[in-house]
Amino acid sequence: ITTSPQQKATDMCHPVELRPLTVRESAKIQTFPDDWIFHGSVSSKYKQVGNAVPVLLAKELGEYLINSMQGNQPKGK
């Protein structure tokens, strides 16, 4: 996911159509909930999604760190 869909390579990102991904499609890849609201201009929204750590990755990392700090053995997945 990039912070700008205006790069030439992004035209080839959509699996069926010759177009860049929308902000919502990019957010879905980054595992944002469907009802998540991004504020600002379209370019600002792309930047927010492109600079984000994927939501589910952040959740898993946070849970791992909490368990480690509490002395719990992390669960293997």
C-alpha atoms as a printed R data frame, in Angstrom:
   type eleno elety resid chain resno       x       y       z
1  ATOM     1    CA   ILE     A     1   0.000   0.000   0.000
2  ATOM     2    CA   THR     A     2   1.400   3.386  -0.951
3  ATOM     3    CA   THR     A     3   0.637   6.850   0.335
4  ATOM     4    CA   SER     A     4  -0.251   8.091  -3.153
5  ATOM     5    CA   PRO     A     5  -2.217   6.347  -5.910
6  ATOM     6    CA   GLN     A     6  -0.739   8.664  -8.544
7  ATOM     7    CA   GLN     A     7   2.371   6.552  -9.064
8  ATOM     8    CA   LYS     A     8   2.448   4.754 -12.415
9  ATOM     9    CA   ALA     A     9   2.794   1.295 -10.836
10 ATOM    10    CA   THR     A    10  -0.459   1.724  -8.888
11 ATOM    11    CA   ASP     A    11  -2.452   1.459 -12.133
12 ATOM    12    CA   MET     A    12  -1.714  -2.259 -12.006
13 ATOM    13    CA   CYS     A    13  -2.838  -2.805  -8.398
14 ATOM    14    CA   HIS     A    14  -6.497  -3.620  -8.988
15 ATOM    15    CA   PRO     A    15  -6.926  -7.315  -9.836
16 ATOM    16    CA   VAL     A    16  -9.529  -6.803 -12.592
17 ATOM    17    CA   GLU     A    17  -9.536  -3.170 -13.705
18 ATOM    18    CA   LEU     A    18  -6.736  -0.901 -14.889
19 ATOM    19    CA   ARG     A    19  -6.934   1.608 -12.050
20 ATOM    20    CA   PRO     A    20  -5.427   2.314  -8.656
21 ATOM    21    CA   LEU     A    21  -7.128   1.014  -5.540
22 ATOM    22    CA   THR     A    22  -9.593   3.329  -3.817
23 ATOM    23    CA   VAL     A    23  -8.970   4.604  -0.305
24 ATOM    24    CA   ARG     A    24 -11.523   2.079   1.014
25 ATOM    25    CA   GLU     A    25  -9.935  -0.831  -0.887
26 ATOM    26    CA   SER     A    26  -6.520   0.155   0.443
27 ATOM    27    CA   ALA     A    27  -7.919   0.424   3.970
28 ATOM    28    CA   LYS     A    28  -9.433  -3.052   3.656
29 ATOM    29    CA   ILE     A    29  -5.998  -4.469   2.805
30 ATOM    30    CA   GLN     A    30  -4.613  -2.704   5.889
31 ATOM    31    CA   THR     A    31  -7.390  -4.437   7.909
32 ATOM    32    CA   PHE     A    32  -9.195  -1.237   8.910
33 ATOM    33    CA   PRO     A    33 -12.821  -1.915   9.902
34 ATOM    34    CA   ASP     A    34 -15.328  -1.123   7.145
35 ATOM    35    CA   ASP     A    35 -16.886   1.638   9.259
36 ATOM    36    CA   TRP     A    36 -13.566   3.405   9.974
37 ATOM    37    CA   ILE     A    37 -13.784   7.057   8.938
38 ATOM    38    CA   PHE     A    38 -10.785   8.848   7.462
39 ATOM    39    CA   HIS     A    39 -10.800  12.644   7.579
40 ATOM    40    CA   GLY     A    40  -9.280  15.193   5.239
41 ATOM    41    CA   SER     A    41  -8.667  15.360   1.519
42 ATOM    42    CA   VAL     A    42  -8.442  12.270  -0.673
43 ATOM    43    CA   SER     A    43  -4.644  12.524  -0.748
44 ATOM    44    CA   SER     A    44  -4.619  12.860   3.053
45 ATOM    45    CA   LYS     A    45  -6.761   9.726   3.346
46 ATOM    46    CA   TYR     A    46  -4.387   7.755   1.100
47 ATOM    47    CA   LYS     A    47  -1.495   8.978   3.239
48 ATOM    48    CA   GLN     A    48  -3.236   7.906   6.469
49 ATOM    49    CA   VAL     A    49  -3.831   4.411   5.076
50 ATOM    50    CA   GLY     A    50  -0.401   4.104   3.465
51 ATOM    51    CA   ASN     A    51   1.462   5.173   6.612
52 ATOM    52    CA   ALA     A    52  -0.588   2.953   8.924
53 ATOM    53    CA   VAL     A    53   0.547  -0.242  10.553
54 ATOM    54    CA   PRO     A    54  -2.067  -2.875   9.609
55 ATOM    55    CA   VAL     A    55  -4.685  -2.915  12.368
56 ATOM    56    CA   LEU     A    56  -4.582  -6.667  13.017
57 ATOM    57    CA   LEU     A    57  -0.777  -6.659  13.080
58 ATOM    58    CA   ALA     A    58  -0.795  -3.876  15.686
59 ATOM    59    CA   LYS     A    59  -3.373  -5.798  17.748
60 ATOM    60    CA   GLU     A    60  -1.318  -9.005  17.717
61 ATOM    61    CA   LEU     A    61   1.891  -7.153  18.549
62 ATOM    62    CA   GLY     A    62   0.204  -5.296  21.413
63 ATOM    63    CA   GLU     A    63  -1.193  -8.511  22.882
64 ATOM    64    CA   TYR     A    64   2.224 -10.168  22.602
65 ATOM    65    CA   LEU     A    65   3.929  -7.260  24.381
66 ATOM    66    CA   ILE     A    66   1.345  -7.170  27.182
67 ATOM    67    CA   ASN     A    67   1.690 -10.913  27.749
68 ATOM    68    CA   SER     A    68   5.489 -10.660  27.723
69 ATOM    69    CA   MET     A    69   5.510  -7.781  30.224
70 ATOM    70    CA   GLN     A    70   3.188  -9.741  32.510
71 ATOM    71    CA   GLY     A    71   5.550 -12.711  32.393
72 ATOM    72    CA   ASN     A    72   3.164 -14.895  30.420
73 ATOM    73    CA   GLN     A    73   4.539 -17.231  27.815
74 ATOM    74    CA   PRO     A    74   3.463 -16.003  24.381
75 ATOM    75    CA   LYS     A    75   1.193 -18.434  22.593
76 ATOM    76    CA   GLY     A    76   2.459 -19.848  19.323
77 ATOM    77    CA   LYS     A    77   0.097 -19.544  16.414
